[in-house]
Amino acid sequence: MASKLIPALFRTAARPACRVSRTQFRSFTAASSRRSDSLAVHRNTSDNNPNLPFKFSAQNEEVITEILKRYPPQYKKAAVMPLLDLGQRQHGFTSISVMNEVARILEMPPTRVYEVASFYTMYNRTPVGKFFVQACTTTPCQLGGCGSDVIVKSIKEHLGIKQGETTADGLFTFIEVECLGACVNAPMIQINDDYYEDLTPETTKQLLTALKESATSGSNVKVPTPGPLSGRQTCENSAGQTNLTSEPWGIETTRKDL
């Protein structure tokens, strides 16, 4: 009986060794990959290390005082997100020194501040350009209008950089992002706090040129107004208003034939 089982056991054990596993790769996005350590790990650099001092300006200290009034004293650590945002706006990015200063003000462990700053992608923990260009490449923007692929290509050609890079003059940083919530006006990009929508390659290049001229030539340069660059207002129908064309019904409205 044992002599019959032994060959069968050898054959069973040999089968997994004979099978060659094949690693399957499937891309879920066409955007450039962002390695995990760039999101969660800090590396000291000449422009971002704990030895570089950071203090909030006198004006921002007044803002901090107003922010802290919104929270009970024992829960002031809840203000970590608005203070990080304030520090980023003053310093240009959320450096390790900004995080340490926020931790000192809120009397919380620095690690807790690092956790928040590394979790939310709106906090830029490395330097970015004066104009932070974020192109939405989610499905609605890929399908809407001329498509986000064309917009991304025009940005790369006009600025001469790829996703995740900054121009040599330090004016523009360009990345791809997921949905920014302006799908009805696709394709669109976000530059700093402003949305520019209904884009074409031509209007995108004109926008970038105007922004560069405004930063190098002065404030007399006319920069396109944020919002749709197609001429329509907000997200109205391009053919004009098609609803709410008369007085809406209310509780006092009755039929005239009654």
C-alpha positions in Angstrom: 0.0 0.0 0.0 2.8 2.4 0.9 4.6 1.6 -2.3 1.5 2.7 -4.3 1.1 6.0 -2.3 4.8 7.2 -2.5 4.9 7.7 -6.3 1.6 9.6 -6.2 2.9 11.9 -3.4 6.0 12.7 -5.4 3.9 13.5 -8.4 1.7 15.8 -6.4 4.6 17.6 -4.8 6.4 18.1 -8.1 3.4 19.7 -9.9 3.7 23.2 -8.2 7.4 23.3 -8.9 6.8 22.7 -12.6 4.3 25.4 -12.9 5.8 28.8 -13.8 3.9 31.7 -12.3 3.2 34.6 -14.6 3.0 38.1 -13.1 0.1 40.0 -14.5 0.3 43.8 -14.9 -2.8 45.9 -15.4 -2.8 49.6 -15.6 -5.8 51.4 -14.1 -4.7 54.9 -15.1 -2.6 56.6 -17.7 -1.3 59.1 -15.2 2.3 59.1 -14.1 2.9 56.9 -11.0 3.7 58.5 -7.7 5.8 56.2 -5.6 4.5 55.5 -2.1 7.6 56.8 -0.4 7.1 60.2 -2.0 3.8 60.4 -0.2 4.7 59.0 3.2 8.5 59.4 3.7 10.4 62.6 4.4 14.0 62.9 3.2 16.0 65.9 4.4 17.1 68.2 1.6 18.9 71.6 1.5 15.5 73.4 1.2 13.5 71.1 3.5 15.0 70.0 6.8 14.2 70.6 10.5 17.2 73.0 10.8 15.5 75.6 8.6 13.5 77.9 10.8 9.9 78.8 10.2 7.6 81.2 12.0 4.2 82.4 11.0 4.0 86.1 10.1 2.4 88.6 12.5 -0.6 88.8 10.2 -1.0 85.0 10.1 -0.6 84.8 13.8 -3.8 86.9 14.1 -5.5 84.5 11.7 -4.4 81.6 13.8 -5.9 83.3 16.9 -9.2 83.6 15.1 -9.1 79.9 13.9 -8.4 78.6 17.4 -11.5 80.4 18.7 -13.6 77.9 16.7 -12.5 75.0 18.9 -12.6 74.3 22.6 -9.2 74.8 24.2 -8.9 71.0 25.0 -9.6 70.2 21.3 -7.4 72.9 19.6 -5.5 70.1 17.8 -8.5 69.9 15.6 -7.2 73.0 13.9 -4.2 71.1 12.4 -5.6 71.2 8.9 -6.3 74.9 8.5 -3.0 75.7 10.2 -1.1 73.5 7.8 -2.9 75.2 4.9 -2.0 78.6 6.3 1.7 77.5 6.6 1.7 76.2 3.1 0.3 79.5 1.7 3.0 81.5 3.6 6.0 79.3 2.9 5.0 78.0 -0.5 4.9 74.3 0.5 4.3 72.3 3.7 7.9 71.8 4.8 9.0 69.7 7.8 9.6 73.0 9.6 6.0 74.2 8.9 4.7 70.9 10.3 6.9 71.2 13.4 5.7 74.8 14.1 2.1 73.7 13.7 2.8 70.9 16.2 4.3 73.4 18.7 1.4 75.8 18.4 -1.2 73.1 18.9 0.8 71.3 21.5 0.5 67.9 19.8 3.2 65.3 18.9 4.9 66.2 15.6 4.2 62.7 14.4 0.4 63.4 14.5 1.0 66.4 12.2 3.1 64.4 9.9 0.3 61.8 9.6 -2.2 64.5 8.5 0.2 66.2 6.1 1.2 62.9 4.4 -2.4 61.6 4.1 -3.9 64.6 2.3 -2.5 65.3 -1.2 -3.4 68.9 -1.0 -0.4 69.5 1.2 2.7 69.8 -1.0 5.6 68.5 1.1 8.1 69.3 -1.6 8.6 72.7 -3.3 6.2 73.6 -6.2 6.2 76.4 -8.7 4.4 79.7 -8.3 1.6 78.2 -10.5 0.7 74.7 -9.5 -1.0 73.2 -12.5 -3.2 70.1 -11.8 -4.8 68.5 -14.8 -7.8 66.2 -14.3 -7.6 63.0 -16.3 -10.6 61.1 -14.9 -13.1 59.6 -17.3 -15.4 62.7 -17.7 -12.5 64.9 -18.6 -11.1 62.3 -21.0 -14.4 62.2 -22.8 -15.6 65.8 -22.5 -14.8 68.4 -25.2 -11.5 67.8 -26.8 -10.5 65.4 -24.0 -7.9 65.7 -21.2 -5.3 63.8 -23.1 -5.0 66.6 -25.6 -4.9 69.2 -22.8 -2.1 67.2 -21.0 -0.1 67.0 -24.3 -0.5 70.8 -24.9 0.7 71.6 -21.3 3.7 69.4 -21.6 4.6 70.8 -25.0 4.1 74.4 -24.0 6.0 74.2 -20.6 8.6 71.7 -21.8 8.1 69.5 -18.7 6.5 66.2 -17.8 4.1 65.3 -15.1 5.7 65.8 -11.6 8.3 68.3 -12.9 8.9 72.0 -12.4 10.0 74.5 -15.0 13.6 75.8 -14.7 12.4 79.3 -13.9 10.3 77.9 -10.9 7.0 79.3 -12.2 5.1 76.1 -13.1 4.8 72.7 -11.6 2.6 70.2 -13.5 0.9 67.0 -12.2 -2.1 64.9 -13.2 -4.9 64.4 -10.6 -8.1 62.6 -10.2 -11.6 64.1 -10.4 -11.8 67.8 -9.3 -15.6 67.9 -9.4 -16.2 70.1 -12.5 -17.2 67.3 -14.8 -19.9 69.3 -16.6 -17.2 71.7 -17.8 -14.7 69.1 -18.9 -11.9 69.2 -19.7 -10.5 71.4 -17.0 -7.4 72.1 -14.9 -6.8 73.6 -11.5 -4.1 76.3 -11.1 -3.5 77.1 -7.4 -7.0 77.8 -6.1 -8.7 78.5 -9.4 -10.5 76.3 -11.9 -10.2 76.8 -15.7 -12.8 74.9 -17.6 -14.1 74.1 -21.1 -10.5 74.1 -22.3 -9.0 73.6 -25.7 -5.3 73.3 -26.6 -5.3 76.9 -27.8 -7.0 78.4 -24.7 -4.7 76.3 -22.4 -1.6 77.7 -24.0 -3.0 81.2 -24.0 -3.7 80.8 -20.2 -0.2 79.6 -19.4 1.4 82.3 -21.5 -0.7 85.0 -19.7 0.2 83.6 -16.3 3.9 83.6 -17.1 3.7 87.2 -18.4 1.9 88.3 -15.3 4.7 86.9 -13.2 7.6 88.3 -15.2 6.2 91.5 -16.8 3.9 92.9 -14.1 0.3 93.2 -13.2 -0.8 94.9 -16.4 -1.1 91.6 -18.2 -4.7 90.4 -18.5 -5.1 86.8 -17.2 -8.2 84.9 -18.2 -10.9 84.9 -15.6 -11.3 81.6 -13.7 -14.2 79.4 -14.9 -15.2 78.3 -18.4 -13.0 79.7 -21.1 -15.6 79.0 -23.8 -17.7 82.1 -23.1 -20.5 80.5 -21.2 -21.4 81.4 -17.7 -20.6 78.7 -15.0 -22.2 75.5 -16.3 -25.2 76.8 -18.2 -26.3 75.2 -21.4 -24.2 76.5 -24.3 -27.5 76.9 -26.3 -28.8 79.2 -23.6 -31.3 78.8 -20.8 -33.7 76.0 -21.3 -35.5 75.8 -17.9 -36.7 78.1 -15.1 -37.8 80.5 -17.8 -40.9 81.6 -15.9 -41.9 82.3 -12.3 -41.4 79.1 -10.3 -44.4 77.7 -8.5 -44.7 78.3 -4.8 -47.2 77.5 -2.1 -49.3 80.5 -3.0 -49.4 79.6 -6.7 -52.7 78.2 -8.0 -54.1 77.3 -11.4 -55.8 80.3 -13.1 -58.7 78.1 -14.3 -59.7 77.1 -10.8 
